[in-house]
Amino acid sequence: MILLYNIKLKLKEMVITMYILKIAYDGRYSFQQQPHKQTVCDILLDTLEEIGILDKKKIIYSGGRTDKGVSALGNFVIVELKK
C-alpha cells in the first residue's frame, strides 16, 4: 500500500517538489539498500522507475528502516519524482 503526499520546498530561487510516500510492507526483506540483497527500498525504486515517475539516480529518504522479518504498516519515505 502506498499513500502519496505532496510538499514543495523553496531553497533560495529554486523550488523542489518532493513527495512523501506512506508505505506498508511485510517483513520478507529489510528496508535499507544492501549490496547483493533485494530490499524494500530496491523494490520501491525499481517500481517507481518502471512506471516512469522516478529517475534511478534519485535518492529516497526514509523516516525509518526495518530488518528482515519486521513488517511496517506506516513507514514514510521522501522522494523527488519526475514532473
N, CA, C and O of each residue as an XYZ file, in Angstrom:
332
protein
N       0.841     -1.170      0.000
C       0.000      0.000      0.000
C       0.891      1.239      0.000
O       1.870      1.302      0.743
N       0.554      2.221     -0.829
C       1.296      3.473     -0.877
C       0.309      4.636     -0.865
O      -0.613      4.680     -1.680
N       0.500      5.576      0.057
C      -0.247      6.831      0.073
C       0.707      7.932     -0.327
O       1.880      7.883      0.042
N       0.246      8.927     -1.073
C       1.110      9.960     -1.629
C       0.728     11.336     -1.091
O      -0.435     11.733     -1.147
N       1.716     12.056     -0.570
C       1.540     13.434     -0.115
C       2.515     14.301     -0.890
O       3.611     13.843     -1.214
N       2.151     15.536     -1.195
C       2.989     16.442     -1.988
C       3.452     17.601     -1.120
O       2.642     18.216     -0.427
N       4.771     17.913     -1.150
C       5.296     19.088     -0.463
C       6.189     19.854     -1.423
O       6.795     19.262     -2.317
N       6.276     21.152     -1.246
C       7.158     21.974     -2.074
C       8.154     22.672     -1.164
O       7.767     23.279     -0.165
N       9.425     22.589     -1.502
C      10.485     23.244     -0.757
C      11.035     24.383     -1.587
O      11.311     24.200     -2.773
N      11.203     25.556     -0.995
C      11.801     26.664     -1.722
C      13.168     26.946     -1.104
O      13.268     27.371      0.047
N      14.201     26.707     -1.875
C      15.568     26.938     -1.446
C      16.145     28.049     -2.310
O      16.461     27.838     -3.481
N      16.280     29.247     -1.717
C      16.708     30.437     -2.455
C      15.783     30.641     -3.642
O      14.592     30.880     -3.443
N      16.276     30.557     -4.854
C      15.463     30.788     -6.053
C      14.946     29.491     -6.661
O      14.282     29.523     -7.698
N      15.233     28.358     -6.044
C      14.882     27.067     -6.615
C      13.726     26.441     -5.834
O      13.745     26.428     -4.603
N      12.739     25.934     -6.529
C      11.635     25.228     -5.887
C      11.755     23.743     -6.235
O      11.840     23.375     -7.406
N      11.761     22.908     -5.217
C      11.864     21.466     -5.402
C      10.560     20.840     -4.913
O      10.125     21.104     -3.792
N       9.951     20.027     -5.734
C       8.740     19.318     -5.325
C       9.128     17.919     -4.875
O       9.682     17.130     -5.640
N       8.830     17.640     -3.642
C       9.124     16.327     -3.070
C       7.799     15.655     -2.735
O       6.788     16.327     -2.531
N       7.809     14.364     -2.682
C       6.620     13.596     -2.348
C       6.914     12.714     -1.145
O       7.969     12.085     -1.055
N       5.974     12.682     -0.237
C       6.072     11.795      0.916
C       5.179     10.598      0.630
O       3.981     10.749      0.389
N       5.761      9.427      0.656
C       5.002      8.200      0.447
C       4.858      7.491      1.791
O       5.841      7.312      2.510
N       3.660      7.095      2.121
C       3.434      6.261      3.296
C       3.268      4.841      2.789
O       2.320      4.541      2.063
N       4.186      3.971      3.171
C       4.193      2.618      2.611
C       3.995      1.566      3.704
O       4.338      1.781      4.867
N       3.447      0.452      3.310
C       3.279     -0.706      4.189
C       3.840     -1.918      3.451
O       3.684     -2.046      2.237
N       4.487     -2.796      4.193
C       5.068     -3.997      3.583
C       5.253     -5.065      4.640
O       5.325     -4.778      5.835
N       5.329     -6.319      4.171
C       5.594     -7.403      5.110
C       7.105     -7.543      5.306
O       7.887     -6.868      4.635
N       7.501     -8.398      6.203
C       8.905     -8.469      6.593
C       9.780     -9.425      5.809
O      10.776     -9.921      6.336
N       9.427     -9.694      4.552
C      10.267    -10.605      3.760
C      11.654    -10.029      3.481
O      12.621    -10.774      3.320
N      11.746     -8.691      3.425
C      13.018     -8.036      3.116
C      13.270     -6.927      4.127
O      12.332     -6.381      4.707
N      14.535     -6.597      4.334
C      14.851     -5.417      5.138
C      14.618     -4.179      4.276
O      14.485     -4.304      3.059
N      14.566     -2.993      4.871
C      14.277     -1.791      4.097
C      15.517     -1.236      3.413
O      15.491     -0.984      2.208
N      16.593     -1.040      4.150
C      17.768     -0.321      3.645
C      18.480     -1.089      2.537
O      18.623     -2.310      2.600
N      18.930     -0.341      1.507
C      19.661     -0.967      0.400
C      20.937     -1.624      0.906
O      21.642     -1.081      1.756
N      21.217     -2.806      0.364
C      22.409     -3.565      0.712
C      22.951     -4.225     -0.541
O      22.183     -4.661     -1.399
N      24.277     -4.303     -0.655
C      24.822     -4.955     -1.842
C      24.445     -6.439     -1.887
O      24.496     -7.136     -0.874
N      24.076     -6.896     -3.050
C      23.791     -8.312     -3.332
C      22.571     -8.853     -2.598
O      22.418    -10.069     -2.484
N      21.687     -7.970     -2.090
C      20.454     -8.420     -1.448
C      19.309     -7.550     -1.936
O      19.468     -6.339     -2.091
N      18.154     -8.162     -2.180
C      16.977     -7.389     -2.563
C      16.351     -6.805     -1.298
O      16.208     -7.501     -0.293
N      15.982     -5.534     -1.352
C      15.415     -4.859     -0.196
C      14.123     -4.140     -0.588
O      13.825     -3.992     -1.773
N      13.366     -3.699      0.403
C      12.147     -2.932      0.157
C      12.483     -1.666     -0.625
O      11.759     -1.302     -1.552
N      13.567     -0.995     -0.262
C      13.989      0.219     -0.957
C      14.262     -0.061     -2.437
O      13.844      0.713     -3.298
N      14.949     -1.142     -2.732
C      15.215     -1.523     -4.127
C      13.913     -1.758     -4.896
O      13.750     -1.278     -6.018
N      13.002     -2.492     -4.288
C      11.728     -2.798     -4.939
C      10.949     -1.512     -5.200
O      10.379     -1.338     -6.277
N      10.925     -0.614     -4.220
C      10.216      0.656     -4.381
C      10.843      1.500     -5.495
O      10.124      2.030     -6.343
N      12.165      1.629     -5.502
C      12.852      2.401     -6.547
C      12.600      1.798     -7.929
O      12.296      2.520     -8.879
N      12.727      0.480     -8.037
C      12.504     -0.192     -9.326
C      11.076      0.017     -9.824
O      10.861      0.255    -11.012
N      10.102     -0.071     -8.918
C       8.699      0.099     -9.297
C       8.422      1.525     -9.760
O       7.770      1.717    -10.786
N       8.903      2.529     -9.026
C       8.695      3.925     -9.411
C       9.368      4.249    -10.737
O       8.841      5.023    -11.535
N      10.545      3.651    -10.971
C      11.232      3.848    -12.248
C      10.467      3.149    -13.380
O      10.321      3.703    -14.470
N       9.987      1.945    -13.119
C       9.281      1.162    -14.137
C       8.006      1.860    -14.618
O       7.681      1.803    -15.804
N       7.289      2.512    -13.715
C       6.068      3.196    -14.130
C       6.354      4.611    -14.642
O       5.437      5.343    -15.015
N       7.632      4.984    -14.654
C       8.047      6.206    -15.329
C       7.966      7.487    -14.530
O       7.911      8.571    -15.111
N       7.957      7.390    -13.203
C       7.863      8.625    -12.409
C       9.092      8.902    -11.557
O       9.079      9.819    -10.735
N      10.157      8.119    -11.742
C      11.380      8.310    -10.966
C      12.592      8.058    -11.835
O      12.633      7.094    -12.599
N      13.579      8.933    -11.715
C      14.880      8.661    -12.312
C      15.651      7.775    -11.347
O      15.643      8.027    -10.142
N      16.312      6.753    -11.847
C      17.004      5.780    -10.993
C      18.031      6.446    -10.074
O      18.311      5.946     -8.984
N      18.586      7.567    -10.515
C      19.637      8.199     -9.722
C      19.111      9.008     -8.543
O      19.897      9.532     -7.753
N      17.798      9.115     -8.418
C      17.223      9.851     -7.299
C      17.410      9.070     -6.008
O      17.583      7.852     -6.020
N      17.371      9.786     -4.907
C      17.593      9.191     -3.593
C      16.286      9.172     -2.818
O      15.494     10.111     -2.893
N      16.070      8.111     -2.086
C      14.928      8.011     -1.184
C      15.415      8.300      0.229
O      16.439      7.773      0.665
N      14.676      9.136      0.934
C      14.953      9.403      2.337
C      13.865      8.716      3.146
O      12.678      8.915      2.886
N      14.253      7.920      4.111
C      13.283      7.140      4.873
C      13.161      7.657      6.299
O      14.138      8.076      6.918
N      11.919      7.612      6.803
C      11.672      8.003      8.185
C      12.059      6.900      9.166
O      12.059      7.118     10.378
N      12.381      5.746      8.660
C      12.782      4.619      9.494
C      13.154      3.458      8.601
O      12.931      3.496      7.391
N      13.709      2.448      9.186
C      14.050      1.269      8.401
C      13.788      0.040      9.252
O      13.759      0.111     10.481
N      13.600     -1.068      8.593
C      13.304     -2.304      9.304
C      14.292     -3.383      8.895
O      14.861     -3.349      7.804
N      14.482     -4.330      9.783
C      15.295     -5.508      9.489
C      14.412     -6.555      8.822
O      13.185     -6.462      8.848
N      15.050     -7.540      8.231
C      14.294     -8.649      7.650
C      13.474     -9.297      8.760
O      13.962     -9.493      9.873
N      12.226     -9.628      8.445
C      11.347    -10.249      9.419
C      10.459     -9.257     10.156
O       9.588     -9.654     10.930
N      10.678     -7.961      9.916
C       9.884     -6.923     10.576
C       9.004     -6.241      9.529
O       9.506     -5.721      8.532
N       7.705     -6.245      9.758
C       6.770     -5.604      8.834
C       6.552     -4.149      9.220
O       6.856     -3.742     10.341
N       6.025     -3.373      8.284
C       5.716     -1.961      8.553
C       4.321     -1.653      8.046
O       3.945     -2.051      6.944
N       3.560     -0.943      8.857
C       2.217     -0.525      8.450
C       2.197      0.931      8.023
O       1.263      1.351      7.339
N       3.194      1.714      8.403
C       3.201      3.132      8.068
C       4.596      3.722      8.075
O       4.885      4.613      8.874
N       5.463      3.243      7.201
C       6.800      3.810      7.077
C       6.734      4.942      6.054
O       6.114      4.784      5.002
N       7.359      6.074      6.346
C       7.338      7.220      5.443
C       8.661      7.337      4.706
O       9.727      7.180      5.303
N       8.593      7.612      3.406
C       9.777      7.903      2.601
C       9.524      9.178      1.820
O       8.385      9.489      1.471
N      10.592      9.914      1.549
C      10.506     11.150      0.765
C      11.319     10.950     -0.493
O      12.439     10.441     -0.455
N      10.731     11.365     -1.630
C      11.405     11.187     -2.915
C      11.020     12.327     -3.847
O       9.907     12.848     -3.777
N      11.945     12.709     -4.720
C      11.655     13.697     -5.757
C      11.281     12.939     -7.020
O      12.109     12.218     -7.576
N      10.043     13.093     -7.480
C       9.564     12.384     -8.664
C       9.626     13.279     -9.885
O       9.719     14.501     -9.770
N       9.574     12.654    -11.069
C       9.519     13.425    -12.316
C       8.247     14.240    -12.335
O       7.238     13.851    -11.746
N       8.296     15.370    -13.014
C       7.101     16.228    -13.133
C       6.179     15.675    -14.181
O       5.119     16.247    -14.436
